[in-house]
């Protein structure tokens, strides 16, 4: 593991912002750190960076314990959401900043800045000041400035939060390609699940100071370990009484469960003929999703969601329907399993 974190604890007053967080990251991976506001993402990043001292726990970079190594000597580059560029400095001087501090020679600085201008596609903008740049260009300057001193680990805290949706999407794919090209180990904080799923090799989900799960986006989608994770990645409905559903009577009466829309088939009453047990319910709401309808149906006291092909007869609120639940994800004490109908 290139980066290894063991049992990291940080409290503010009585509040535990990082609760025994442990994880390992291999070299060159792009990790999305995802979670709700106040979950502890920034606190983890700041401890890694050396801007915050953990109450207990250890941080190893490339096998070396760095707890007592000051921020500027950890070999880490950062880009923060509000990490303003130096307003009185040109793009060139902003990028050169870290190199000047390292007292590199003028020739060396020139060569490195040119390389980064090229890498970040900022050619021709060297002499501009930050207020003469677009938001996307500014973020790329911040990125180039962070990379200039050749860090081994890059930490990005919501780098695109202040940028509008379209440019943000472009920046995401640009970031992914650029990081792949340099091969730098990167942790990327976001509270946007689409951004994390699209950009990251692996995702870590933090909530209430705890690391709930770490894995590839597909793994987390398919095997969420907690109802919280299931709700955070992808669409899901939560079921309070899974054992009361037809086909799932054998399940633990007190188990928690969720269903994904793709696990459910909703048909007009009489449309679905199957030997499996289907529930009868009614339609609460219908949303147009572009390539399908999303149907919200009510079965007893529980509500479920499903997609319905545009080719089928449209359903409307109030219609009596059949609801066939093919499978559920059941949770039990930090474990989950998929249960099939029948
Ligand atoms: P966001 O997405 O809103 O940035 P986050 O997941 O990054 O949230 P953190 O900023 O790590 O969350 O904060 C975690 C918790 O720790 C929050 O409840 C926050 O109020 C608290 N906290 C963070 N820094 C401090 C501090 N310096 N003093 C007191 N409390 C703090």
Boltz pocket constraint, residues with backbone or C-beta under 6 A from the ligand:
constraints:
  - pocket:
      binder: B
      contacts: [[A, 12], [A, 13], [A, 15], [A, 16], [A, 17], [A, 35], [A, 36], [A, 37], [A, 38], [A, 39], [A, 40], [A, 41], [A, 42], [A, 43], [A, 44], [A, 191]]
      max_distance: 6.0
